[in-house]
Amino acid sequence: MSSFGIMTLSLENEKSYITEIAKFGEATGFNVYQFVPSSYNPLTEKVSGKVFDKDKNAWYKQDFPIPDFLYDRCYYQDDAHSRQCKNIVEWLKQKEDTVFIGNGLPNKLKLYDVLKASKLNAYIPKSKPVLSAEELLEELSFVNPIMIKPINGSQGNGIYFIKEQNSCIHVRTDKKAKHVEHIFSDKEKFSRWLAQLLQKNDYFSQVYLPLCTAQKQPFDIRALLQKNEQNTWEIVEKGIRLGTEGRIISNLSAGAAVIPFKEWLENAPYTMKSFIETEIDDILTTLPPILEQTFPALFELGVDIGITENGSLWILDVNSKPGRKVILQAYPDLSGKLYRAPLAYAAMLRDGQRRNSNEKTLFY
């Protein structure tokens, strides 16, 4: 059988998701492995990780050669271990005998530049790098309030709402179970705080968009897109993330609830519901070809779309390593399809139907 490797930054990451994938290994003709890229030993040309035993429904530690097909589920941060793993993964992408079932996207600002220059530019919030506290304060005098987000961020971490009010700077953020707010009485104190933040991560700014319900609950649409066994894109499903009142993000890690898209749309306050649904599907159909014209071939995308009170749509985020929680909670009957998908796509590539990464793919 062929070998299929799932790469993570820790063998403890995404355990349940990876195990569910592995259960489909035998049916699709794969032995399934998990490993951390930094475990690669150049002397033995092997990695240390785990192999799945279907009969015992268990993982066992093992050293093994780099698998034939790789699924990158590493969420890289700005730490030494992430950089080490990322360098090894980039090296693996150059190996002729290794096939990645999908490639990652660049940081959010590079992605912004591509989308802003595309036919989807009307749906992209204006963004720019945060280079200094002085520059952000100047921007705040024209755009108030404002959001800042980490360029390499994920899962809603490190997002700040900043507003100047009554000669003070109000800064709010969500940290999983709690909402945190700081009020800076003068701009010098705020500048020192922001300077320390910028030393840790690179940030970009966006105009604040009021993406919340009448009850002040933040919400957005999470769509999951994947390539099927015919190498064509599908909109797997769409779900709504509905956050807690007063929060600034609607991520599940911050306590958001999940609602199936159709159910939410039936009760949505918008007068042009059918138009909004059509517009969302047009965005999702147009997006993958735009990305694959610039970046290496992809396998899946998580797309977050926001809607303002007047029905305006905005693309908030595009992720090439999306989670499954929103779709699984809203549509549990799709679990088998979602868990089998990476292996089914790898099987298609293995069976000689792989296309050139520069070739345009169809949308189904």
PyMOL commands that set and color helices and strands:
alter all, ss='L'
color gray80, all
select helices_A, chain A and resi 15-22+25-28+37-39+80-92+108-116+121-123+133-140+187-200+252-254+261-267+273-294+325-330+332-353
alter helices_A, ss='H'
color red, helices_A
select strands_A, chain A and resi 2-7+30-35+46-53+58-65+69-72+99-100+127-130+146-150+160-165+168-175+178-184+203-207+219-227+233-242+257-260+300-307+313-319
alter strands_A, ss='S'
color yellow, strands_A
deselect
rebuild
show_as cartoon
